Amino acid sequence: MLSAVSGLFVAAFLAATLVPFQSELVFVALQVAGTADAWLLVVVASVGNTLGSFVNYALGREVTRYRDRPWFPVGPAAMGRAEAWFQRWGLWTLLLSWAPMGDAVTLVAGVMRVPLWQFALLVAVAKTGRYVVLAWVTAQIAA
């Protein structure tokens, strides 16, 4: 069980970074197999996924050093649009960090220097909420 739950942590962590990975399949497979209680799977996946978002946040905080370099992968216009979008919709967009493209929101939050405690709180709520819903839906379908 420890290795399976550890694998879920790694999957959830990677899924929250810019690495193209999905943790939901791992989560559902472990829940359906009865590897661990659903509450433990929710906690492990939520912590891993939230911590993975901190990687994006840290990258966002550092990206401003390099944004004017010719090799930088995001052009000034695209970066400006992302910053304007975040300024318009604000901090609460972090509640969408669970969704597709949520990784980009966590990166922009770092660029915009969102206070770390606010980032952590909103991302943890979003990520945990997603896994709670996933656990509930899985339980309903598997029953």
N, C-alpha and C positions, 0 to 999 in steps of 0.2 A: 504494500500500500504506500509506503514512504516514497518509493521510486516513482510510482504513478502520480502521486500528489506533487512531488518535486517536478516531474515532467510538466504537469499542468501549470505550475508556477512559471517555469521557463517559457512555455508556450504563450501564456498570458503576457509575460514581460515582453517577449519579442513582438507579439501582435500589437503592442502599444507603441512600439518604436516605428521608425520608417522602414523597417524590414518587412517585406510583404509576407505576412503570416496570419493565420486565423487560429484563435484559441477555442472557438465555440465547439468545433468538432471534437476536440480533446475533452472539453468539459462534458458534453453530452455523452460521449462514449464512457467516460468514467462514472457518470451518474447512472446511466442505464445498466452498466455492469455491476453496480453496487459496490464499487471500489471503496467509497467513503461516503459518509453522510453528506447530504446536499449542502447543509450549512457550512461544513468544512470546505467543500469544493468552492462555494461562494466566497468564503473568506480568502482562501489561497489564491484564487483567480483574481479577485478584486485587488488584493495587495500587489500581486505581480503586475497586473495591468496598470495600476496606478503608478507604481514605481517605474515602469517602462515609460510612462508619459513624462517622467522627470528627465529622461534622456533627451526627449524632444525639446522640453523647456530649456534645458542647459544649452543645447545646440542653438536654439533661438536667441538666447542671451549672448552667445558668442558670435553669431552670424553677422552682426552689425560691423564687426571688425573687418570683414572680408567682402562686404556687399559691393564695393566699388572696384573690385578686382575683375579683370577681363575673363577669368576662368570661373567666376562665380556662377552657379547653375541657374540662378533666378535673376532675371533682368530687373533693372530699377523700376520699370513700369509695373511689372507684376508684383514686386515687393511693395510698391506704393499702393496698389489696389488692395493687397492683403491687409496692409496697415489701416487703410481707410475703412475697409469692411469691418475690421475689428473695432475701430474707434466708433463706427456707427452702431454696431450691434452690441459691443461691449463685453464685459466680463462674463455675462450670462451665457455666451456662446460656448463656454467651457462645459456647460451641461450637455452639449452635443459631442463631447469628446469620445463617447462610446460609439458614435455612428461612423459610417464610411466617411473618410476624409477628416475624421476627428483628430488624427495625428497632426494634420496641418494646423488645426486650431491650437493645439498645445504648443506647436513650434512658434506660431505667431504670438501666443501669449508670452513666450520668452522674449521675443523681439520687442514686444510692447512693455516689457518689464512689469508684468502683473506681479503684485506682491506674492511671495511664495506661499504664505498661509492661505490666501484666497484661492490660488491655483490648486493647492493640495486639497482643500475642502471641496471645491466644486467638481474637480476631476474624480475624487474618491466617491462622491455621491453619484455621479453619472455612471462610473464604471461598476460600482456595487449594484446600482439599480438595474443595470443591464443583466448582470449575472443572476440577480434574484428573479427577474422575469424569465430568463432562460431556464433556470432550475424549476420554476413553477410550470412553465409550458412543457418541459420535458417530463415532469412528473405526471401531468395531465395526459400526455400522449402515451406514455409508457404504462399507465395504469390499466 
